[in-house]
Amino acid sequence: MKNYLLSAILAAGISATGLAQGLQRDVQYWRPYDQRGINVFETGKADTVAFEGMKVRIGGHFTQQWQNLSHENTASPVLNAQNVNLNQLIEIGAGTNLATANLNIDVELADGLRLNLTTYLSSRHHPETWVKGGYLQVDKLGFLNLGNTDWFDKYLTVRVGHMEINYGDAHFRRSDNGNAMYNPFVGNYIMDAFTTEVGGEVFFQSNGWLAMVAVTGGEIQGGITSPANRKPNFIGKFGYDKNLSDDLRVRLTGSVYTTSSSQRNTLWGGDRAGSRYYLVMENTLATTAANFTSGRFNPNQTNNITAFVFNPFIKFHGLEFFGNFERSTGKARNETTDRTWNQTGADLVYRFGTHEKFYMAGRYNKVNGPLAGSGLEVSLDRIQIGGGWFVTKNVLAKLEYVRQNYNDFAAADRFNGGKFNGLMIEGVIGF
């Protein structure tokens, strides 16, 4: 049924606009899906695309990996009722992963009024087609015939819908299922702050300064049951982003995400598409679909949570630094005490060649905090080293070496003495 509905939407869009008008034109206040979208964060207020009536733009992302990772641990055997050792790691070796794909639909409904819908055509967790989310973005108010609306048109952007939340800046650089065009690495951060929630946001920007406030339902799907457990979620961001010269860009933002109660908050578990490092540190009963978050860590703060993150970004000529300094405090519903987890991430990227078509990159990532239940203090650390080649602005090839360590886990924990390392090759197409 989902596929029939998707086909109907596509057919209606193509019929309405006509292929002769070009389904690949740029749209207003929009982030390009190819190389031009690199280091684009929130969409700006530059009015660079003329509105020529309702237009539908169809785009897509396709990504494929070749993986050659190995893993090991020193955990004590833990047997289930069938006498299977739950701490024995599954045997993995070199091979290709499931190809993932996104369908991107952007519609110009009026001057300054845009609709976005992103659909996962294939993902690690759900091989079938399903909708990631969609939103309505407003950058001009002329379509409301209110008179002079320069006060809004010059400075404000409003988004409403079931959408990717704007907490921190790392979500602008991460791989999102088939869309790995903006990520200089193959994997995302160990603690991956990403989710979609129903709500609205107001974003202000002027002369480099930016500020955002948002209110959402605080859950990936929302709901109307257990109303006493569901409280609104508040998100805020403040920062500065400006080209200080032709060669130097500086951006610094701070963000907060907080909710006092939730049926199941997913700030650290909202990516239903899955991680890039297939089956690492999983046991012999694992499958790629069911165990789709391999290599990541979720602190399980699913009831109340308050998270802060600071993101500096500096680009000087072809050299880029991006930092992610994060603290998350909260607990699950069955806990009585809040737990605090910290994350440090530092990316260094050097882009070179004509139109910066080549790059080299390195990342250090560490998280630490107490486990749910035991309160045992543990940590995970990772290094990623690699590079990439934009064959064209729409085609990207990546190579990465990754190594991750699991530290101070209990002897009976599968992650005790755990580590994985090896090579990843990834190809990306975006348009």
N, C-alpha and C positions, 0 to 999 in steps of 0.2 A: 504493500500500500504506500509506504514511504517513497519508493522509487517511482510509482505512478504519479504521486503528487509532485515530486521533484521534476519529472518530465513535463508535467502540465505547466509548472511555473516557468521553466525554461522556454517552452514553446510560446507561452503568452508573452514573455519578455522579448523574444526574437521577433515575434509577429508585430508587437507594438512599435518597435524602433526601426526594424528593417536592417538587414546586414549592410546595405549601402551606406547607412549612417555611421557604421563602424562601432563594433562592440568593444573595441579596445582603446577608445579615447579616454583621456584623463577626465576626472570629474572634480567638482568643487570641493575644497577643504578636505583633502583625502591623502592618504599615505600610499605611494606607489607600491605595488607588489613585487617589483623587480629591484635591481641594485640601487635605484634611486631612493628607495625607502630606508637604506642603511642610515643609522643615526638620526632618524626622524622619530621624535617622541610624540607628544600631542600634536595634532594638526594645527597649523598656524592660521593667522587671520589674513594672510595675503590673498587678495581676490584676483587670482591669476587665470582662472578658467571662466570664460563667458558662458552664461546660461542660455541655452538655445532650445528650450522646451524640454519636456520630460525625456530623459534618456536612461537606458539600462546598460550597464557595463557588466559583462561576464568575464571573470578571471579565474585563475586556478593556481594551485601549488601542488607539486608532486615531488616526493622525496624517497630515496632508496639508500639503504646502508649495506655495506659488507663489513662483517664483524669478525674479529679474531681476538677474543678475550679469554683469559683463564682466571680461575678463582680458587681459593683455598680457605680453610678455617681450622681451628684446633678445638672445636666445641666437643664436650662430652656427649656420648650417645644418649638420645632420648627416644624411647620406643613407644609407638602407638599400639592400639589393640591388635593390629595385624602384624606386629613385630617389625614394623618399618622404622628405621632410624630417621627421625624428623630433622636431625642436624646434619645428615649426610647431603652434601651438595650434589646437584644434578651435573652430569657430565656435559660440558659444552666445548665447542671448537669453532673452526672457521666456517663461515657460511653467510648467506644473505638473509636479511630480515624482511618482514612484510613491507611492501611498498605502501606508503600512506599518501593521501590526497585530500585537498580541500577545494571546495567550490565557493568562489567569492562573487556575490551579487551586490552591486551598488546601483542605486536608482536615484537620479536627480528628479525630485518631485516638484520642486519650485526653486526659484533663485535663493540659494542659501539653505535649502531644505533637502537633506539626503537620507536615504534609507540604506542600511547595510544588513546583509544576511550571509553568514558563513556556515557552510555545511561540511561535515567530515564525510567524505565519500568512502574512505577506508582508514581504519586506525587500529592500533595494536589491541586495544580493549574491546572495540566494537568493529568487526570487519564489515558490518552492514552500514548503510547510509543513515546518518542522524545529524540533527541540527546542533551546532555549537551554541549559537545565539544570534541575536540581531538587535539593532537599535535605530532610533530616529535621531539624527543630529541636526541642530538648528544653529546657523551662523548668521542669518539675516532674518529680519522680521517684516520685510516688505510685502510678503504674500498675505499678511494680515491687514494691510491697508490702515495702519495706525498713524500715518503721518511720518514725521522725521524720527527715525530709529537709529541714528548714528551712534547713540550712547550704547546700544547693543551690538550693532554690526561691527564696530571697530574693536571691541574689547571682549565680548562674551561669546561662549559656546555652551549650548545645552545639549545633553544627551539623555534620552530615556529609553528603557527597554530591558531586555534580559541580556546583559552584556558583560564583557570582560571588564573587571573593575580596574580603576586607575590608582592602585596602591603601589608606590615605589616606581622605579624606572626599569628594573630588571625585566619586567614583563614585555617591554618594548624590544628587548634584545634576545628573548628566549625563542626556542623552536616550539611551534604550535602545530603539532601533528604534521601535515604536509608542508607547512610553511616553515622552512628552516633558512630562509634567505637572509634574515637579519642577524642571525646568530653566528659569530665567527668560530664557534666551537660546535661539536656534535651534541654533547649533553648539556642540560640546563644545570642550575645550581642544585646542591644536595637537598636543601630545603627550598622547594620550588613554590614561591608565593604566586599562585595563579588560581583564579576561580571565576565563574560567571554567576552573577546575581541579578535579581530583578530590582530596579530602582532608577534613580536619576541623579545627574551631576550637573553642576554649574562650574564652568572653567573661565577664569579671567586671565588675560595676558596683555601687557603693555610695556613697550620699551625694554624687553628682556625679563621683566618681573612676571611671575605667574602664581596663581592661587586657585585651588579647587576645593569644593565641598561636595559631598555626595551622601545620599541616604539610600540604603538598600534593605532588603529583607534579611540579609545575613546568612542566607543558605543558597545552595546551588540550584534548588528547584522551588523553594518556598513551600507553603502549605497553609492549611487552615485548622488542622488538628493540633491538640496540645497547646492551646493559645498561651497558657501561663509560661511555657518554656520558650516562646518565641518573642524576641525583642528586636527593635530596629538596629541596624549597623550603620555606623558613621565613619566616613573616610575623609581625610583632609590631606592636602598637599600644598606646600609653599616652596618657592624657589626662584632661581635666576638663571637665565639661559640666553647668552648673547655672543655673537662674533665680535671680539674686541679688536680684531684686525682681520685682514684677508687670510692670515695664516693661523689665527688662534681663536678657538671657541672654548668658552667656559660655561659649564652648567653645574649647578648644585641644587638639589632638592631634598626636602625632608617630608616624610609621609607618616600618617598614623591611620590605623585600622582598629576599630573597637566595637565590641558588642557585649552586653552584660549577660545575655542568655541566648542559647540557640538549641534547637532540636538536634542539629548536626552541622556545625560550622565546618567549612572545607577550604579555609585559606591555604592550608598546607596539603590538601588532598583534592583540589578541584580539577586537576588535569585528568580527565577521563580518557584521554587519547593514549597515554602511556609514555614511558621513558625510552631512551635510545639504547641503553645497555641491556640487551635482552637476556633474562634469566640469570644474571650475575647474583651470586650469594643466595640463590633459591635452592630448595631441597628437591629431592627426586620426584615428589608428587606435583611439582609446579608445572603450569602451562603458561605460554606467553600471554594469553588473554586474561586468565584469572590473576596471574601475578604480574601485573602490568606496570608496577612502579619500581622495578628492580634498580638498585643503585641509589635511590632517593631515600630520604628519611622524613617521616611525618611525626611530629611531637605529640600528636593526638590531643590537641587543645580544642576540643569540638563543642564545648559548652560556652564558656565565656573566654574571651581572648582580647588582649590589647597588644598590638605590634607596632613598633617604630622602625623606620629604615631611613638611612641617609645615603644618598647616591651622588658622589662627585663624578663628573665627566669632563675630561680635558682633551682637546684635539689640537695638536700643533703640527702643522704640515701633515705628514702621513702618520704621525705617532698619536695613539689614543690610549687614554687610561680611563677605566670605568671601575668604580668601587661600589660595594654593597655591604653596608655595615648595619646589622639588624639585631633587634631584640624582641622576643615574643613571649608574653606571659599569659598563662591561662590554664585551664584544666578541662578534663572530660566530666560528664555528668555524675559519674560514680566516684569522683574524687572530692576530697574536702579541702585540699591545699593547692594553691596555684604553683605551677612550675615555670621556670624561666629558661628559655633556650636562646643562645647567641649564634649568629652566623657572620662570618667574615668572607668576603669575596673580593678578589682583585684581578682585573683583566688588563693585560697590556697587549695592544695590537699595533702592528706597523703595516701600513698599506703603501704600496708603491707600484710603479709602472704607469702607463698611459691610462687615465681615468681610474687610477688605483685598482687595477684589475687583479693584482696579486696582494696577498697579505701573509704575514706570519703572526702567530698569537700564542700567548701563554696565560694560564689562569691558575690561581691558588684559591682553594675554597675549604673552609673548616666550619663545623658546627659542633656545639657542645651543650650539654644540659642533663637534667635528671630524667630517667625513664619513668613512664607511668607505672604505677603499682609499686615497684621496688624502690624508686627514688635513687637508684644507682646512677652516679655521674659517669657519663660516657662521652666519647667524641668520635667524629668521623672527619677525615681530611682527604683532599683530592688535589692532584695536579693534572692539568690538561695542556698539552703542547701540540701545536699543529700549524696548519696554514690552509690557504685556499686560493682558487683561481676562478675569476669570473670569465668564463669562456666567451660569453656575451653578457649583456646586462640582464638577461633572463635565465642564464645557465651558470650554476656555481658547482665547483667540485671542491671537496674538503678532505683533508687527511688529519688524523688526530691520534696521539698517544695519550692514554689515560691510565692513572694509577690511583686507587682509593684504598684507604686503610680504616679499619674499625678498631677502636681502642677502648680497653677497660670494660668490655662486656663480660657478663658472668660466664662461668665455665659451661653451664647448661644452655646458654643462649647460642643460637645458630651463628651469630655474628662474632663469637669469641675467636680472637686471633684472625679475623677475617680480612681478606684483601682480594682485590681483582686488578688486573692490568692487561694492557694489550693495545692493538691498533684498531681504528675505525676508519672507514672510507665512506663518504656520503656524497651523493649527487642530488642537486636541487634544481627544480625548474619553477619559475614564478612569472606570471604575466597578468 
